[in-house]
């Protein structure tokens, strides 16, 4: 519906239009707090790829801390069977593990578990094809799919 300039006082220098906004009928089955924390994490760094965002030491430690404090069960058998290509004592630059948490940042957290958790997150991104994608270019369906991939693997963004 077009609205003429003469309907406003003072009259604007542009033409105006009315827009009817209607909510979607089908609401996604997702926890809104989890969704908010997930999207906040994805958009935390302007124009960075998801791989770069989730490789940050601070993000890995934050997600790992949430996992431990929210009493979500880490699949310990999966961790025990995991053979890391990054040894705790071998921190060479040739390894793919370029971000290493220091002992003071871990605060009683097991270093090997944090490295395993980081690799798990990166594997989720790579398997889903999201590692090189930017959050600003993804659709809502892509975000929902990625959140479901994370939740299926036991990675949660909101503490309950």
N, C-alpha and C positions, 0 to 999 in steps of 0.2 A: 504494500500500500504506500503510495507516494503522498507525502505531506508537503504542501506548498510553503514557500517562504513567508507568505503573508499571515500564516497562522501563528507566528511567533513574534513577540515583542521583546527586544528589538529584533528585527528580521536578520537571520544569519546570512552569511555570504556563500553558503553552500545549500544544496538541496538535502532534505532529510527523508528518511524512510523509517517505517515501523517494522520491527522484526519480532516474530513470535518464536520464543524459545520453548521447546517442549523437551522434557526429560525422556531418556530412552526407556522403553517399556521393559526390556530384559536387563536386569541388573546382574552383574557378574557375581558369582559365588566366591567371594574373597573377603577376608577379614580387613575392614577398612583401616584399622591401625597398622596392620602389616603392610598394606598397600601404601599408606602414607610414608612409613619408614623406608620402604623399598624405593619408592620414587624419589624421596629426598636423598637417598644414597646415590641413586643413578644420576641425579642432576646436581650433585655436590660440586663438581668441577666443570666449569663452563667449556663446552665444546671438546671434551675429552672422550676417547673411546671407552667403552665399558671395560675392556681389558686393562686399560691404563688406570681406571678408577679402582677396580678390584685388585690391582697389584700393589696398591699403596699399603705400606706397613701399618699405618694407623687404622685403615679400614679392616684389614685382616684381624688385627688384635681386637678391635671393637666387636666384630662379628663373633670371633671366638669367645670373647668374654661374655657376650649375650648368650651364646650357646651353653657355656658352662654354668652361668648364673640362673638361667631359666629352667634348669633341670631337664633339658631336652637330652635324650640319650644319644650320645655319639655312638655310631656303630663301631664298637671297640674291636670286633673281629675284623672289620674292614681295615681299621687302622693297623692292627697287628699283622695282617697279611700284606699290608702295603710295604713295598720296598722302595724307599725314596731314592731318587737319583741324586739328591743333595744330602750328603752326609753332614752331620752336625759339626764335625771337626774340619771338614773340607769345604772352606768357603771361598773357593777360587772364582775369579771373574768369568771363567769359561762356562760355568754352570748357568742354567736358566734361572736359578733362584738369585735374583739380583737385589732383593730387598730382604735384609735379615734383621729381625727384632733383636734389640740388645737385652741383656739380662734384667736391667732395671725396668724396662718397659713390660716385660713379661709378668713380673710380680707373681711368682709361684706357679706360673703356667709352664707346662712342659714344652720345651723348644721344639722337639721333634713332632709333637702333636700340632703345633702352630704351622710348621712347614707342611705337614700333611694336609692340614685344613686349607692352606693357601693353594696347594696343588689341586685339591678337590674343587675349590671354587673356580679355578682357571679351567679345569677339565669340563665343568658344567657349562661355562661360557663357550669353550671351543666346540663341544659336542652339539650345542644348540646353534652354533654359528653366529654368536653375538659378540665374540671377542673384539672384532675390528669395527663394530657398528657404534654409531654415536646415538645417545639417548634422544636427542632432538629429532632424529630421523625415523624413530620407531613409532609404530602405531600402538594404540591401547591393547590390541590383541597380542602384539609382540611382547609387550610388558607383562601381560597376564600369563602368557606362555613361559616366559623366563622366570617369573615368580613361582609358577607351579614347578618348574624344573628345580629351582633352589629348594622349595619346600619338600619336594619328593626326596631329595638327597639329605634332608635334615638341616638345611641352612635357613634360619629364620632371622628376620630383621627387627622384630618387635618382641620385647619381653612381656610375658603375661603375668 
